[in-house]
Amino acid sequence: MTRSRTPRSSRALAAGLVLGLLALAGCGGGAPGDDRSATQPADQPAGQPASTSPTAEEATAGAHAGDHHAEAAKPVKPKKLRAGETRTTIAMPASYTPDAPYGTGTDDYRCFLLDPELDRDAWLTGTHVQPGNPEVVHHVILFQVTPDQVEAAEAKDAAEEGEGWTCFGGTGLDQFQDVNRSSWIGAWAPGGEESVVKPGYGVRLRKGSRVVMQVHYNLLAGQQPDTSAAQLRLAPGNRKYQGLSTMLLPAPVELPCRPKHSDGELCDRDAAVADVKERFGADGNTADLLYFLCGGEPRAGQTQSCVRTLGESITIHGVAAHMHLLGRSIKVEVRPGTPQAQTILDIPVWDFDDQGSRPIEPITLQPFEQVKVTCTHVQWLRDKLPAFEGQPDRYVVWGEGTTDEMCLGMLQVTRP
């Protein structure tokens, strides 16, 4: 690990993001009032996608989506520190060469335990993830490891040969990830920059805390070594800041094959889910577990959504989204279906290489009010993108891989 400090010196703290979650048990209310009919256009038979014929403009956009990953990862100059802030750099102690951990698949998720050497409490006021080899790094997430978890994290690190450990989904340190109060403290995906919280806010880091850096490696781009790092922007822990946390809003993905391609062996949902589980082990259960969180049952269609009912008051300060290469659009709403409904994020044409978070004017929601995420995915993009070359249609469900899919909204929130 390397470590450096810069003495003294907006945009809400963001996920550049993503993902992996879950295990959703105990993660808050279901979705009363969720209209599952929204998952299928009214004029389409159940199980059939809406029009798959892109316009010329859409086809052009699709042809370029996701094809300049390394360009989007070029280093940028860090933002100026504010009074009293310092920077600490945490980095993988040695390079890691990714590989498919279960012998099949095109992705590797690896967790690295890093020590910011906190000798007193601090506020995390920004993160700047620095992918070492952006050709193979798909995304990075930083997780807080509280002092009481350090021993378990060290044991997990020591249990596997080489740097770090395999960690599809979360870090593996918690049996269940709490999507309402995620341990995420920062992230990077293409288009993400240094994230800095607005003055007076931060994520509380206790003395002795560690950080897990989870790196998703895209093996379709090769198996080149990587040494990624991150800069943490810190403020003194005795300041009276408001504590920020990340709330995750996942929704199912149930994208069927196109009718002319539906004879493929993975066009059956059960076969597609079994394939995901084979490639990602126990963490491949997300496609089914999401229905414990969102309610309803699997229903094929290009557009899917999830409504969450809040169990406590929150104030939203920032919002971000994450999908993969077949993502077409994503929207996050608060108080959906009411006269007070408000859209806080609307991306009508998804760009994988532009996943930065958006600050918003603070919105306070009360218990029993709702938030909703809606995503649309399309199969025709696989005809346009090099990542899918030679890959036939498949029934697409939530999966950790580059050519799998996700639907995820992220909220940066404070609580009373």
N, C-alpha and C positions, 0 to 999 in steps of 0.2 A: 504494500500500500504506500502511495505517496501522499504527502500532506503539505499544504502550503497555506499561509495566512497573509491576507492583505490588510493592513491597518486602515481603519475608518473609511470612512467617507464622510401609466401604471396599468396597470394591467393586472387582473386578479390572478392569484396562483392557479396554475392550470395543469391540467393534464395536457400534455401534448399527446398523450395517452395510450390508453388501452389496458388492457384487459386481463384476461383470463379470469374467472372469478372463482369458482363458486363454491359449491355446496351451500345450498340455500336455506337449509332448515333454520328456523328461529330468526328469520331475517325480515320480519315485519309482515304487515297485513297483506291479504290477497287483493283481489281487484273487483270488489262489488261495483256493478254498473259498467263493467268492461263490455263493450259491444263487439263480440267476436266476429260479427258479420263484416266488420271493417277489414278483415283479412282477405276478402275475396270480392272483386268487382261484381256488382249486381247482375251484369249482363253476361257473366261467364259461368259455365258449369263448374260445380265444385271440383276442386283438384286440378283445374286447368288454369294456366297463367293468362294474364291479360295480354294485350297485343305485344308481341316480341319484335315488331318491326321498328327499328330506330329511325328517327329522322336523319337527314344528312348531317345536320349539326351535332346530333347526339352521337352518331357514329364517329365523327371526327374527334369529339371530346373523349369518347371511349377508347379510341385508338391510342391516345396519349396518356390515359390515366395510368398511374403507377409505373411509368417507364423512365422516370428520372429520379429514382429513389436516392441515388448517391448525390445528385445535384441538390436535392432538398436537404441534404445533411451537411452541407458545407459549413465549416466553423464560422461563428459570428462573434464580434467583439462583445465581451461581457458588459452589462449595464453598470453604471457608476454606483458604488456603494453609498448608502446613506449613513448619517452620523451614528457611530457606535457599532456598525455592522462589520463583520469580518467574513472572509471566505475560507472554507476548508475543502480541499480536493480529496476525494476518495476514489481509488482506482483498483481494478483487479491486480493482485500482486504478481501475476504472471499471465502470459497469453493462454487462451483456450481455443482449441480447434473443435468446432461443433461436429456432431455426428447424430444419426438417428438413434435415440437411446434404446428403442425396442426392436431395432433391426429392420424397421420398415417405416415408411413415411418420408416427408420432405421437410421436417421441422425439428428443431431442438430448442427446448426451453431450459435455460440453465440459471441457477441462483448462486450468487456470490455474496459471502458475508464480509462486510466492510466495516471498519472502525473509524468513526470521525473523532475519536479520542475526546469525548466530552467529559471534562472534569468538573462541570457544573451544569445546572439546567440551562437550556437555551430555547430561543424561538427560531424556528426555521422560517425565513422570510422569502426564500426563493431557491430554485434549483436550476442547474444548467447541465443537462446530460450531454455527454460528449462521446458518441459512438465511435469506437476505435476503427472499425472497418464497416462503413455504411453500406458496402456492397452486400454484406451478408446479415447485417443487423436489421431486423424487421421493425422491432420496437423495444423500448426499455421501460421498466417500471421500477420505482424505488419504493420500498416498504420500510416502515419503522419497525424495529425490533426492540421492545421494551426491556428494561434491565432484567425482569424476571423470566424473559424468554431466551436470554443470551446463552445459557448453558445448553438448552435444547438445540439452539441453532448451531452451536459449535459441534455438538455431537452429530448432527445431521451432515455438517460439512466434512467431518472426519470419516463418516461412514462410507463415502464414495471416493474412488481414486481420482486423482487430478484435481483441478480447481473446481470448487463448487459442487452442486448436486442438481439432479434432474427435478424440474418443478413445473410441469404443465399445470395450468390453473393458477393457484396461488403459490405461496412459499412452502406449503406443507407443514408450517409450524402450528397452524390452527386447524382443528378438525373441520370447522365451518368458518367461511369468511362471512363477516357481517357486512352485507351490501349497504346497509344504512350508515355504518360507521367504518368504512374501509380503512385499513392500515396504510393505504397508498399515501405517499407524501410528495410524489413527483413522478413525471413520466416524460418520455420522448417518443414521437413518431414523426415521419416525414412532415416537414412544415413547422414542427415545433421549435421554439426558440427558448432563450432563457426566460423562465417565469419568475415574476417578482410580485409579491402581494402588495396590496395598497397599504399605506401607513397605518399602524395601529393593529395589524392582524398578523397571525403566524400560526404555525403548527408547533405545539409544545413537544420538545425533546427532553427527556429526563437525563440526568447525569448517568453515564454508563450505557446509554442506548447505542445500539448498532443500526446498520442499514443493510437490508438485502437488496442487491441489484439483480433484478430478473431480466435476462436478455433473451429475446426470441430471435433465433437464427433461422434464416430462410435458406435451406440447403439447395433449393433450386438454383441459387446464385453461386453455389460452390461450397467447399468446406475449407475456407481460408481461416487462418488464426485471427483472433480478435483480442484486443485489450481495451475495454471501454472504461470510462471514468465519469465522474459527476462532480460538479462544484456545488457545495451547499452554502447558501448565504445565511448567516446566523446573526441574531441580535441577543443582547443580554436577557437572561431568563427572569430577571426581577422587574422587567417592564410590564405595565398593565395592558397587555395586548388581549384582543379577542381571539379565541382559539378556532382555527379553521379545520374542517375535515372534509373528506370526499364521500359523497353518496353516489352509488352506482345504480344505473337504471338499465338493466339488460332486458331484452325482449327476445322471443324465439325467432329462429330462421327456419322456414319450411318451404323452400324453393323447389318446385317440381321440375322434372325434365321437360323440355319442349316436346310437343306431340310427335314430331318427326324423329326424335332421338330417344323415345321412351322405351326402346327395347333393350337398353343397356342394363347390365346386371346390377349396377348401383343406382338405378332409377327407382328401385323399391326402397321405401323409407327404412324398413327394418334392416335391409342389407347395408344401407348407407350409415345408419347409426352403429351397426356392428363394426363397420370399417373404421369409424372414428374411434371407437373404444379400443380396437386393436392397435391403432397408431398412438393413442395417448393414454392407454391404461385406465386406471380408475378415474382419472380426470376427464375422460371422454363421456361422462354421464350428463353433461350440462344440458343437452338437447331435451332430455326428459325432465330433469330437475327444475327447469325453468317454469314448468307448469304448476309446481308447488308455490311459486312466487307470483305468477301472473294469472293463475286460474285457467279455466277452459281446458281444451285438449288439442293435440296436433291437428292442424287443418291446412292443407297445402294451399299456397298462394304466394304471389310476389310481395304482397304487403302484409306485415305483421306488426302488432303493437302490444304493449303491456301497460296497464294502469296500476299505479301503486297508491294505496291509501296511507296517509301519514299517521304515525302514532304519537308524534310530538311536534312542537313548533320548530320551524327552521326558517332561516333567512338565507336566500340564494344570492351569491355574489358573482358567480361565474358559471359558464356552461360549456361543455365540449361534447364531442361525439366520436365514435369509432365504428368503422365497418372495414371490410376488406375490399378486394378488387371487383366483386360483383355487385357491390353496393351502388345504388342509384340515387337515393334521396333519404334524408333523415330529418325528423322534426321532434322537438321536445316542447310539451305544453304544460301549463299549470292550470288547475281548476277546469279541466276539460269538460265540455258539455254543460257549462253553467254560464250565466250572463257575465261572469267575471273571468271567463276563459281568456288565456293569454299565451301566445306562442313566444317562447324565449330563445328558440333556436330553430332555424328553418334553412336547410341546405338542399335546394331543389336538384342540383347536379353535384353529386359527391365527387370529390377529388382526393384520392388516397394520399397525395403528397401535400395536402393542406389541412392538417388536423390540429392546428393551434386552438386554444380555448378562447372564448369570447367573454369579456367582462360585461356585466349587465347592471342596470340600476337595481339596488337591492330590492328583493321581493320577499315579504314574510308570509308564510303559510301556516295555518293553524292545524291542530289535530283533526283528522277525518277529512281534510281536504286532500286533493289528489294531484299526482303528476303522471304524465303519459309520454312514452317514447314510441315513435312509429318509424319503421324502416321499409324501404322498397329495395329489392334486389332483382336483377335481371340476368337471364342466362345468355343473352346475345353478346354480352361483353366478353364471354370466353372465346368468341370468334375474333376478337380484336386485340387481345392482350397476349404477349409472348409467353407469360407464365403458364397459360393454359394450352400451349401448343402440344398437340398429340393427346390431349386429355378429352375423353368423350364427356357428354352431359352426365351428371349424376344428380340425385336428389340431394340438395344441399341443406344441411342442418348446422346448428352452432358447433364450431370446431376450432381448435387452436391453430390449425395450419394456415399457411399463406393462401392456399387455394380453397380453404374452407371459408366460412363466413361468420360474422358476428353482427349484432345490433346492440349498441351500447351508448347510452347517454351518461354523462358525468356532471354532477353538480358540486360546486365548491360552496360549502354552507357553514354558517355559525348557528349555535343553539343558545337559548337563554341561559 
